[in-house]
Amino acid sequence: MCDKLPYQNPRIDKCLPAVLDRIRAEGFRPMASCCGHGVYPMTVVVMCPDKSVMEYFSKIKIPFKKRHRYYTRDAKGYYYIKECLDQRGNGTCHEGQIILKGRIKRLEASPS
């Protein structure tokens, strides 16, 4: 599990500052983030230049929420974005991965 950075916002996972810097450089404003801790995919909620809100990697649009409450905590204490998962706990993420019943699975490359 990723530790929190002691010298920055305690809500930022240690592995995310470089990712957030790249996202900012593209013109998006990060609002919330989680590395997934090996249970869920890395997610970053961003405000787009047009002021809409989306999850950066999946490009799923998310309604604006007061106090930036975009994440839901599961029974084991891990956070995920409900809008990025369907009712069975499945969803898509980045880098050739998919979530099946709350666990990340790597997609196999299709033979050419």
JOBEL-V213382 format. One record per backbone hydrogen bond with DSSP energy under -1.0 kcal/mol. NH is the residue of the N-H (numbers start at 1). CO is the residue of the C=O. Records with the same first field share a line. If there is no record, write none. Layout:
# JOBEL-V213382
NH=CO + CO
This chain:
# JOBEL-V213382
5=12
12=9
14=3
16=13
20=16
21=17
22=18
23=19
24=20
25=21
27=24
28=23
29=47
31=45
32=45
34=43
39=36
40=36
43=34
45=32
46=54
47=29
48=52
51=48
54=46
55=60
56=44
59=55
62=53
68=65
69=66
70=68
72=80
74=78
77=74
80=72
84=81
85=82
86=90
89=86
91=99
93=97
98=105
99=91
100=103
102=89
103=100
105=98
107=96
